[in-house]
Each structure stands twice: as C-alpha cells, then as structure tokens.
Amino acid sequence: MMKDKLKEMDKKKLYLVIGFFVAIIIILFGGAFVYNKFFYKRSYTEIENIMVNASKNYLAKNKNRFPKNYNDVVTLSDSDLVGAEEMDTISEYLKDETSTCSGNVTVTNINGQYRYVPTLDCGNKYKTVTFIDYIKKMVPIKENGTGLYQLNDELVYRGDSPNNYIKFSGKTYRIVKFSGDSAVIIYTEKGSNIAWDDRYNTEKKMQMGINDYSVSRIKDTVDAFYKDDKKITPDNKLLVIAHNLEIGKRASKDTDKTGGLEKSAVIENQFAGLLPLYDYMNASLDSNCTTSVSASCMNYNYLSKFMYSWWTMTGNNQNTYSVYEIAGSGSSLLMNAGTNGYCRPVLYLSKDALYVSGDGSSENPYIVK
C-alpha cells in the first residue's frame, strides 16, 4: 500500500517537472515569436536576404515566371512579393512606419541556374551598392602614379602596386580593369605549368604547337579551370558572365594599345580566357612601353611581378607557332607555343556583383557576392 502511494507521488512529481519544462519552452518560444514579430528590427542585409528567399519561394510556386534563356532577367519588386504573401512590408521589418524604402530582386538565367541579386533603396539611410558603383564612388581616377585610370573607355589599374586584389571563391585574383558589363580579374596563384599548344605544326614540320587560341590546348585547361567546382564554387560561378574573348594576333613591332588588334578576332560567349597582350602593356606606366616586346613594359607594372613565366592569349601574326609570354623577369617575349609557361585564367564578373567588404589591398582584398 505504502509502495503504491510512493509511486503515485513520484508520478505526480514527474508530471509536475514535465509540465514545468513544457511551460518554460512555451514561454520561451512564445516570447521569441512575439519579440521577433513585433520588436526585432532587421538589419538592411537581413532584409536583402529576406527578399531573395521570398523571390525563390515565389518562383518555386510560379515556375512560368523564371527567365527562360541565358542572360534573360526577371525583376520582382518588394510589392510583388508582399502581394504574393511571401514577405511582410519592408517598414514592418524595420519597425519604422516612416521609412521610405523600396526594393527588388533581379533574377538572371545563367545556363539554367539562377542568380538572385537584391537591391534595397532607403534613401540617405541605406542603398545596396554594386561593386563597380562602389569603385567609381570610392576609388579616385588617377592621372599619374599607381592606381585606377580612365583609358580606352575602360577603368584600368596601372602601376607597380595598385590596390586591386580581390578574393573570389577563396582564391586570390587581381582586378585588371572594369570593362563594359564586367570586372576583369586575373588568377594570381601558381596554376598549371603547361604548353600553350603541343600540336604538330606544318609550317615548322615539327610538334611546336599552333598559335590559334580557339583550338589550343591551353583553352582546354582554362575551360577545365572554370568547370572545376574546387576552383570556382557553383554559387560563385553565378557571378561569372560570358564574354567575347579577344584572340586577334599581333606582330612584335605593333604599337597599338587600344585592343584593336586583339579585338580583330573573337570567340563569343566564353566564361574564362587568358589576358590579351594589350592589357599587360596598358598596366605599365612607362612611356617607353611602345611595342609588343618593349622591355620597358615591365616597368611600373604590377602584372610583371607575378612569379614564374605565364602565357597571354595573344599569338604572333608573323607565323603560326609563337605566342606572347610574360617571362619570369616580367618582360613580354615571343615563345614557341610548345614550350611551358603558367596558366593564369581570366574571369569576367557580372556588373551586378555586390560589394561586401575590403579596400583592395593584399591584406584586405575586395569581397563580392
């Protein structure tokens, strides 16, 4: 009898303890919900993320709204997403009924994958900043010395040590220039030491390679670099846009630095390439950098400071077998395509890539998303 009473008391205590903990959980979760709903003010970055997630949910339910072809864009406004009950109004997230914010998300088709880019405009309080707009606002245009120059209708980094480092997909690059709809970046890590091309050359009647980038072995290596998810993660690939590669050839005495020679032949819609020679020449501040192989081009030129010799994308128009290589000394030389040099892929980042952080120095490189 006594044992039964004790058991009954133990059960009551157990139920009380369980009830107590259940009550605590309900209070905590209920309190968190109330705080989150009525008192918690979101940051602007959180609101941008909310808009992106709302857009993903909306398009999952409305698949006919997805952009259909490569580079097609669909824009969803915050009012679209609020009307579809995928998010609350921006003022509710900010807990500020007086705020005058608007937002949208652009959705771009990248070969069947989709890039979501939020834009939030809260007037003087906050505005989403693209990377290129950040550069234009924060980096002065130079007329002398190391830095960013207006050149050939592009923004070009020049000199010994410009602050043009960028960390992309965990790898280190340098920004060569901002051109049209993209930021052009070059891989600075060691990469592959390979022949530019190793095919049999009928002009030389030996295996010296053919200096046509469109059929070269190094193009295969560059394409493999882009496709390798360890080099560029799938998410980061969405920031890389297709670009026309400038593969025109030039003679050693050619003086053009506008890109006219290289642009005389292109391969369309490529996601990665190599650097055309005129970009190397334009990076130099030495006025004696006048021809394709001027030794002075290595002076005041950050691109001449990479370790190891590396290949450009530009062939010699005087024969079928030689290509411009930047030697370990930093000067541009004509080398047989069948010799070895390092492969430094060049990528083209979308104009709507967003600035996250950094000042471009080697210690604090730019980060984009």
ABEGO torsion letter per residue (X at the ends): XAAAAAAAAAAAAAAAAAAAAAAAAAAAAAAAAAAAAAABBBBAAAAAAAAAAAAAAAAAABAAABBABBGBBBBBBAAAAAAAGABBBAAAAAGBAABBBBBBBBBBBBGGBBBBBBBBBAEAABBBBBAAAAAAAABBBBABEBEBBBBGGBBBBBEABBBABBBBGGBBBBBABBBEABBBBBBABAEBBBBABABBBAAAGBBAEBABAAABAAAAAAAAAAABAAABBAAAAAABBBBBBBABBBBAABABAAGAAAAABBBBGBABBBBBAAAAAAABABAABABAABAAAABGBAAAABBEBBBBABBBAABAABBBBBBAAGBBBBBBAABBBBBBBBBBBBAABBBABEAGBAABBBBBX
